[in-house]
Amino acid sequence: MKKVFISLITFLLLGTLITAQDLSTPMTVRLKSGDSISGTVAKNDDGSITVTTIENDTFYFSASEIKSIEIDPDILRARKLKEEQEKKQAEEFAKEQKKQAKELARQEKKQGRKDKRDYRQTSGKGYMTIFETGLGVNHLYQKAIADKYFSIYQDYLGYQMPAFHWINGYSFSPHFFLGAGVGLNVELSGENMDVPFYLHLRSAFSKTKVAPYIAISGGGAISYLDGEVGPYADATVGIRMGKKKKRGCWLGVGASYARPGIPSSQFYQQTSYVKQVDRSYNLSYSLKFSVSF
C-alpha cells in the first residue's frame, strides 16, 4: 500500500513538472536505482515518460522508477540570459522601429512641403513678389490761366524718367495675378518725383516658357515736391520668360498716366501774371523689366 501511495505521488509530481516546463528544455531524470539520464522529457498517456538524449537515444521509464526530475542550473541560467537578451533585442528593435517611423514621418513631412512648393511653382499658385524697373520719356501737358481772356499752355515731350516698383500679391493661376504695389518715378531733370500706389493685375496668356502678358495698374500718385495727390494708371504689354510659373523675367513696354504731373508752382514761379493752373497731367512711355519670385 505504501509503494502504491508513493508511486501515485510521484506520478502527480511528474505530471505537474512536465506540464509546467518547456518539454524542449533538457532535464535530468534521477531514478530510484541511483542512475540518472539527461535529455528532453515527454509524458506518455499511461503515466510513463520518454527521455530522448542528445545522441537521439530513447528511454522509457514508469512513474514508479523515477525519483526526481530536475533542470540543470546552468541551463536555467542560460535560459534566463537568453530571455533577457531576447527582451533587450526586442526593446532595441522597438526603439529602432520608433526611430525609423519618426524619421519616415519627418521625411514625408519634408517631402510634402517640397511637393507643395513644387506644385505651387508648376501650377502658378501662391504668393508672389514682383520687382520692376523701367526707363522712359514723359509727355507733360499743362494749362495755366492768367486771366479770363488769356491762358498759357505747356505741352512737350522729354525728360527721361527711371521708375522702380515693388509689387506683392497672390498668383491664383499661371494666368492671373492680383496684388498691390508702390513705386518711385523720378524726373532726371529734378522737376519732380511721383510716388504711385495702386492695385495691380497681371496675366500671362499661356503656360509655355515664353508667353505674352498684359499688366494693368490703377490707384493714386503723390507728388513728392508739393504733396499734391492725383490719379495714377498704367498699362503694359510684353513677354514673360521662365520655366517656373511664378519665377521668371518680364520684359514689356507700357504707358502710365499721373496727375498733377510736374508741379506748376515751380514751372510758373517766375511768371507773375499766372493766377492758377487749370489742368496738369503727365504721361510717360517706358521700357520695363521685371523679375518675379
Secondary structure, 3 states (H helix, E strand, C coil): CHHHHHHHHHHHHHHHHHHHCCCCCCEEEEECCCCEEEEEEEECCCCCEEEECCCCCEEEECHHHEEEEECCHHHHHHHHHHHHHHHHHHHHHHHHHHHHHHHHHHHHHHHHHHHHHHHHHHHCCEEEEEEEEEEEEEEEEEEEEEECCEEEEEEEEEEEEEEEEEEEEEEEECCEEEEEEEEEEECCCCCCEEEEEEEEEEEECCCCCEEEEEEEEEEEEEECCCCCEEEEEEEEEEEEECCCCCCEEEEEEEEEEECCCCCHHHHCCCCCCCCEEEEEEEEEEEEEEEEEC
